[in-house]
């Protein structure tokens, strides 16, 4: 094999293979990034639910503190304050129950969406890997064929070069013989 002719061909094919492999890796990394973003979004929903729940509980504590202050400062207000306290507690309990249902629904929806995305991504990556593998096999075969053709062309070129050199040598011999024959005729 004449590396002078085949090295550029094999280098080009190696570059193409690396480009394909790097493109596939970049694609897979972008899917992983999107999965991390989805998980971060789910974590954010959970954090938001917890923060809002604490805010509602803080509101309950604030009302209870207010009602305690009213009971201490206004004589005879115990029964009215107790009714208000119960009413506020019922409303806050109702709010917390709805709050929990809403955030469970949101978390479930986000989690289901992430699971679906993960499944589709995994299927897509599997299909992509199969396609890249088939392409790589075809690419290797094309490289082998290209190297073979390049080697054949190099051999033909070398043969042509050798034949050209032989013809040039023969022409020089004929010219030299002709020159000698002319010299002999002139001297003779």
HURA-V587860 format. One record per residue. RES is the residue in one small letter. SS is DSSP state (h for helix, s for strand, l for the rest). OMEGA is omega in whole degrees, 0 to 359 (NA if undefined). D_LAST is the distance of its C-alpha to the last C-alpha in whole Angstrom. Layout:
# HURA-V587860
[[RES,SS,OMEGA,D_LAST] [RES,SS,OMEGA,D_LAST]]
This chain:
# HURA-V587860
[[x,l,180,55] [x,l,184,53] [x,h,180,56] [x,h,183,53] [x,h,187,54] [x,h,182,57] [x,h,178,59] [x,h,181,60] [x,h,181,61] [x,h,178,64] [x,h,179,65] [x,h,179,66] [x,h,178,68] [x,h,178,69] [x,h,179,70] [x,h,179,72] [x,h,180,74] [x,h,179,75] [x,h,179,76] [x,h,180,78] [x,h,180,80] [x,h,177,81] [x,h,179,82] [x,h,179,84] [x,h,180,85] [x,h,179,86] [x,h,180,88] [x,h,178,90] [x,h,179,91] [x,h,176,92] [x,h,178,94] [x,h,178,96] [x,h,180,96] [x,h,177,98] [x,h,178,100] [x,h,177,101] [x,h,178,102] [x,h,179,104] [x,h,178,106] [x,h,178,107] [x,h,178,108] [x,h,177,111] [x,h,180,112] [x,h,178,112] [x,h,179,115] [x,h,179,116] [x,h,179,117] [x,h,179,118] [x,h,180,121] [x,h,180,122] [x,h,180,122] [x,h,178,124] [x,h,177,126] [x,h,178,127] [x,h,178,128] [x,h,178,130] [x,h,177,132] [x,h,177,132] [x,h,178,134] [x,h,180,136] [x,h,179,137] [x,h,178,137] [x,h,180,140] [x,h,178,142] [x,h,178,142] [x,h,180,143] [x,h,177,146] [x,h,181,147] [x,h,179,147] [x,h,180,149] [x,h,181,151] [x,h,187,152] [x,h,182,153] [x,l,180,155] [x,l,177,158] [x,l,183,158] [x,l,187,155] [x,h,183,154] [x,h,180,155] [x,h,180,153] [x,h,179,150] [x,h,177,150] [x,h,178,149] [x,h,180,147] [x,h,180,145] [x,h,180,145] [x,h,179,144] [x,h,180,141] [x,h,178,140] [x,h,181,140] [x,h,180,138] [x,h,177,135] [x,h,178,135] [x,h,179,135] [x,h,180,132] [x,h,179,130] [x,h,178,131] [x,h,179,129] [x,h,181,126] [x,h,180,125] [x,h,181,125] [x,h,182,123] [x,h,174,121] [x,h,178,120] [x,h,179,119] [x,h,180,117] [x,h,179,115] [x,h,179,115] [x,h,179,113] [x,h,180,111] [x,h,178,111] [x,h,178,110] [x,h,178,107] [x,h,179,106] [x,h,179,106] [x,h,179,105] [x,h,180,102] [x,h,179,101] [x,h,180,101] [x,h,179,99] [x,h,180,96] [x,h,178,96] [x,h,181,95] [x,h,179,93] [x,h,178,91] [x,h,179,91] [x,h,179,89] [x,h,179,87] [x,h,177,86] [x,h,181,85] [x,h,180,83] [x,h,179,81] [x,h,178,81] [x,h,179,80] [x,h,180,77] [x,h,178,76] [x,h,179,75] [x,h,180,73] [x,h,178,72] [x,h,178,70] [x,h,178,69] [x,h,178,67] [x,h,179,66] [x,h,179,65] [x,h,180,63] [x,h,178,62] [x,h,178,60] [x,h,180,59] [x,h,179,57] [x,h,178,56] [x,h,178,54] [x,h,179,53] [x,h,178,51] [x,h,178,50] [x,h,178,48] [x,h,179,47] [x,h,179,46] [x,h,177,44] [x,h,179,43] [x,h,179,41] [x,h,179,40] [x,h,180,38] [x,h,179,37] [x,h,179,35] [x,h,178,34] [x,h,180,32] [x,h,179,31] [x,h,178,30] [x,h,179,28] [x,h,179,26] [x,h,179,25] [x,h,177,24] [x,h,180,22] [x,h,179,20] [x,h,180,19] [x,h,179,18] [x,h,180,16] [x,h,179,15] [x,h,179,14] [x,h,180,12] [x,h,178,10] [x,h,180,10] [x,h,179,8] [x,h,180,6] [x,h,181,5] [x,h,181,5] [x,h,189,4] [x,l,NA,0]]
